[in-house]
């Protein structure tokens, strides 16, 4: 019974971190290591994906594709409270311009958004919007479910695999109790969902997901010596966008 309670608490923590949807019936346990929640990130992604797929069916049934894609993107961004998008924009401001590592970290901690962040955010949203508008109907349901799962799997993976750039912050807080057991759980969920919805073609999505996350993480390590909470959000957003493009490529090639 205590083990089941622990699982619910860990999942609830992951849910509260990654979404703005209330979860009032599961209590919080501040004594429990926060890193254990990372194993459930893909499960939160699955719930978000199912909500997106349901909203997408409604929007695309009632509205022209461009308007439906706009509303679906709004739901996608809104369900996370724009947390990952904010991290992406902060990462653009900190990692892209020529600065020394200490100054990069200061910029990423600043709540203000600079030119690199604004341009990066616009480009990202344009790519997502056009990806949602161009996504063939036959691939829409599996893509909307699987992509949020895979993107949140990468957050668990890079948190364990790569060092932290700071000695304090949200990323460090959520490292307590985090290890390869959480990666194993997250990987099982991500791989299972991907193969259920894409079959053997899911292997391509897993490879692309791992490659995109690895490139982002190594770029951050080269720039600031490690990763931060902003980089985790940037990884999630970038992987989602890349996967949308890849699914469209797969659809065009009949994969």
N, C-alpha and C positions, 0 to 999 in steps of 0.2 A: 504493500500500500504506500509506504514511504517512497519507494522507487517510482511509482506512478505519479505521485505528487511532485517529485523532483523533475520528472519529464515535463509535466504540465507547466511548472514554474519556469523551466528553461525555455520551453517553447513560447510562453507568454512574454518573457523578456525579449526574445528575438522579435516577436510580433510587435511589441511596443516600440522597439528601436527602429524597425524597418517600415512601419506603417503608421498612419494617423487614425486608424480604425480602433475604437475603444474595445477593450477586453476586460470588462468589469468583474467577471465572476472568478477570475484566477488571481489569488493574492501574490504580492511581491515578497521575495525573501532576499533582503539586502546582505545577508550573511553568506549566501550561496555564491560561489565563484562565477562571475559574469561570463567568462569565456566558454563555459559549457553550452551557452545558448547558441554559439556559432554553428554547432552541428545541425541546428534546425532552420538555418537561413534558407536553404532550398525549399523546405516545407512552407515557409512563409511566402516564398516566391511562387509556389504552386497555388496557394490560396489567391494570391494576387493575379496570377495568370488565369485562373478560372473566372475570377471577377471580370477581368479584361475581355476574356472570350465571350462571356455572357453579354457584357455591354456592347461588344463589337457586333454580335449577332443582331441585337436590337437596332443599333445605329445604322448598320449597313442595310438592314431590311427596310427601315423607314426613310432613309435620307440618301442623297447623292454621295458618291464615294469620298469626294473632297471634304464635305462637311462632316461625314461620319468619321473620317480619319482625324479631323481636327478635334472633334469631341472625344474620340478615343484617346488621343494624345493627352488631352486635358485630364481625363480620368487617370491615365497612366502616371502622369506627373503628380497629380493631386493625391493619389492614394499613399504616396510616400512622403507627403508634406514637402516635396521638393528638396528633401534632404540630400539625395544622391546628386541631383542637379547642382545644388549649391556646392557640394564637394568637387564636382567636375569643374565648375567655374573658378573656384578658388585654386584648384590644381593648375588650371591654365594660366592664371595670374602668377603663380609661384614657380612653376616648372619651365615655362616656355621662354620668358625673356632672359637675357644674359644678366645673371646676378650671382653672388657668392651664396653658398648653401645657407648660411645663417640668415641672410637677407631674404632668401626664398621662403624660409620657414616663418619669418615675421610677416611677410606678405600673405601667406596662406592663412595665418591666424587672424589677420585683419578682416573685419566683417564687411568692409567696403569692397566693391567689385571694380576691377580695372578694365582696360581696353581688351586685353587678351581674354579675360573671362567673359566679357560681353560677346565678343566675336565668336569665341569657342562655343558659348551657349546657343547662340543663334544658329551656327552651323550644325550643331548637334540636333537641335529641334527641327531644323529643316530636313535633315537626313531622316529623322524618325518619322516626320509627317509624310514625306514622300515615300518612305518605306511602307508605311501603313496604307497609303493610298494605292500603291502599286502591288501590294501583296495579293496574289491570286486567291480567290475564295476557297479553293480546295486546300490551300496551305495555311489559311488564316487561323483557323481554330487550333491546330497543333502548334503553330508558331507562337501565338499569343499565350498559350499555356506553358510551353517549354522554355521560351527565351527568358522570362523572369526567374525561372528555376536555375538555369545555367549561370545567369549573371550573378545570382546570390551565392551560388556554389564557389565562384571565383573569389568572393570576399573571404570566405572561410579558408580557402587554399592559400591566398597570399598573406593572410594574417599569420598563418603558421610558418609558411615557407620563407618569408623575408623579414628582415629586422625592422624595428621601429625607428623612426627618425627622431622622435622626442622621448624624453624620459617621463613625460606626463601627458595627459590628454585622454580623450575618449578611447582611442585605440589601445592605449596601455591599460586602461581600466578593464577593457573587455578581453585582455590577454590572460587574466587570471583563470586558471583551470582549463585553458585552451591547449589542445594537443592533437596528435594524429588520430585519436579516437573520434574527435569531432570532424576531422577531414574525411575519415572513413564513412561516417554516417552521412555527411553531406554528399559525398561522392556516390554513395549507393542510391540515394534519392535522386540526384541529378541524372545519373546514368540510367536508372530505371525509367524515369519519366521520359527521357529523351528517346530511348529505344521503344517505349510503348507508343509514342506518337509519331516517330519517324522511322522505326524499323532499323534496318542496317544502315540507312543514310544518316542515322543519328551519330554514327562514329565520326563523320565529317564535322558535324556541329561540335562534338566534344573536342576534337583536335583544334578547330578554329578557336573555340572558347579558351582552351588552355594556352594556345599560342598568343592570343590577344592579351590575356591577363599577364602572361610572362613578360611580354614586351613592355607593357605599361609599368609593371613592378620593377623591372631592371632599369628602365628609364628613370624612375623615381629614385632608385638606389644610387644611380650615377649622379643625379642632380642634388639630392639632399641626404644621401647616406642611408636611406630607409624609407619606410612608408608611414603615412599618417591617416587619420580618419577621413580626411578629404580625398586622399588617394584611393581609399577603399570605395568611396562613393563614385569617384571618377572611373574606376575600374568597372563598376557595375553599369554605369551609364554607357561607357564606351563599348563594352561587350554586348549590351542589348542592341545598340545601333549596328555594330558589325554583324551580328547574327541576323538582324532584319535583312540586311543587304545579302548575306550569304543564302538565306532561304529563298529570296527572289531569284538569285542566280541558280539555285537548285531547281526551282520551278521552271525557269526558262530552258534549262537543260534536261528537264524530265527526270531529275535524280530523286 
